[in-house]
Amino acid sequence: MENVNTTEDESNVETESQPLVQSSDQGELVKGTDADISNQEMVRGMLNNIVNNVVTDCEGQKQSEGEVTTQESPVTPALTRVPSQESMDAGNDTDTAVTAKFTHVLQKDAFLVFRALCKLSMKPLPEGQPDPKSHELRSKILSLHLLLSILQNAGPIFRANDMFVTAIKQYLCVALSKNGVSSVPEVFELSLAIFLALLSKFKMHLKMQIEVFFKEIFLNILETTSSSFEHKWMVIQALTRICADAQSVVDIYVNYDCDLSAANLFERLVNDLSKIAQGRQALELGATPNQEKSMRIRGLECLVSILKCMVEWSKDLYVNPNSQTTLGADRYNKESDCEPPQPKNVHLYGSSNSLNSGGSGQTNREAPDTPEQLHVLKQTKEVWETGITVFNRKPKKGIQFLQEQHLLGMSSTEVAEWLHVDERLDKTALGDLLGESDDASKEIMYAYIDQMNFRNRDIVSALRNFLEGFRLPGEAQKIDRLMEKFASRYCECNPNNGLFASADTAYVLAYSVIMLTTDLHSPQVKSKMTKEQYIRLNRGISDSKDLPEEYLSNIYDEIAGHEIKMKGTVNKPGKQVISSEKRRRFLWNMEMEVISTAAKNLMESVSHVQAPFTSAKHLEHVRPMFKMAWTPLLAAFSVGLQDCDDPEIASLCLDGIRCAIRIACIFHMTLERDAYVQALARFTLLTANSPITEMKAKNIDTIKTLITVAHTDGKTT
């Protein structure tokens, strides 16, 4: 890392963004007073200097270890000082998440500074609209600025050292899951900038964390109707930078869409951008036409960038007999004249428009890039997804389909193992299957429950564990079969349980717990069961004897306080009609809480996982990428040319079609090539059956594009 140069007057330290203070009487954003700005810049500059010096000294010490010197050099105070108590205790930290070993006291200091900043950034803000001058908000923003500075200036030691990589996974990524859905624009903006820095320099170590951030935060904000235009705008700005980097685009496809256990991030991203480019995005209530147009242009720019990345990636396969110049990027790099004045752009914080996809330290965690194997994995994944879709509609047919494709074993044990681990299965469909009365379904249900371990659990805890994987069916007979097998398995795992005389006792008690849960937590039940009624309900269930009254009372209290739910159950507001700005903010706050909780839980669950990341290198990846994306891309460009006469939108659509035809010709994809050429021909109006009433500028440009395509790509197929 590079030191921050400071002068004697620390108040002159420059920062990249000045604090904004809300004017109480006018409600406008105005810059803080000169004194406030000077004080904050001074503090930020001093802290930047401390952070950079500590980590730089740490890296310098690491690099200088083992070097033999011929003369004794003076010992610096940083190496002879007495470490603080916190620094001395770091090696014995009670936090079990910290597993890194420190080789020098400066590494401890650097780790402690980094961890403290992460924890500071996670401190909750007061309820309601935060005061820009509040200590909580200013400390959060300051900590995020410093974390961003650390990541942007991280040297090779910081990027490769397991200690700091572990800290990023266990602290920074969890902090991002909270701040990445903040209602405060500056906090949200800084979180996006930190994520881009991680994607640029640390993606080799953060495969699963990147997936969580994309899937749970980025794309959710774009897709939900209740998120504000400002949040959507900042996300699309960040995506513009990601989509402009060919390495990042291909890496996303290779590492997620070709991974059996990962989400199809590239496919989902293209589909969302296509909707935005067509003007079908979910904008907030009251969005201005200028805002809608700006979002549409940004969506088109992202799609065109993705296609340009594919063209760039496969350029070595392109042969142009006419020596035509490459597809022009000069127009695309021009600044848009239609950007809305209201929201701020995501600050580049000293970076260029595209990400720097340089190495991220260690390379031993990199998985090999084998296109043939990845192609097979992608095809297998598509078959799995088809089978899961069928299962979620008709479980038995889904199982049969996967068995016919030789992806799922024929035994009930193998089927049950799959039902336990695949999170994509519909929980209601799974519950219905397990409750069926036919012999095949019973065998699967028996195997499913026999694979669960209830040893040393009380019956309520075991029941929670049992029911978190599926939704209990509504039919009493199905519930009866499931509870009977559960009770048998519970007693088998706990043979020395002194409370239950037999499995029948566990069965009756488990059934009564289900009834109690429904009674206490269902809004349809108006008259709730009392504790005395519940105890009376369970009299004589243990071979005509009563269970201890205190035991039943504790069960009642636990169920009353904590409903038995499926794993990961959240109360999403769902798609609702937004009739006012107040209603939108209310729904967005609810969704932010849901998104934040889900993202935080996922980040914590993958913080110790080592997932190999593949750095894409081969040209062949472009073919399956385009094969998957060509339909939504064509829809976006066709709608843009059809519905809008704006010259910028038309130019972007024509650029995209040119790139798509180039890719289709390079890989000899006849169907896709013909579809795009026919779309071009249709918008020239030269093939129209009716007389041409008006030839617009976009139609003239389409004719020019068609001629250019014929000249540059007509002989490559």
Helices and strands as residue ranges (DSSP letters): G 10-12, E 20-22, E 29-31, H 34-64, H 77-80, H 85-89, G 90-92, H 105-121, H 135-152, H 156-160, H 162-167, I 168-172, H 173-179, H 185-201, H 207-212, I 213-218, H 219-223, H 229-243, H 246-252, I 253-257, H 265-277, H 289-313, G 315-317, E 366-367, H 371-393, H 395-404, H 412-421, H 427-434, H 439-450, H 459-467, H 476-493, H 503-521, H 531-537, H 549-561, H 581-605, E 613-614, G 619-621, H 622-643, H 647-666, H 670-683, H 697-713
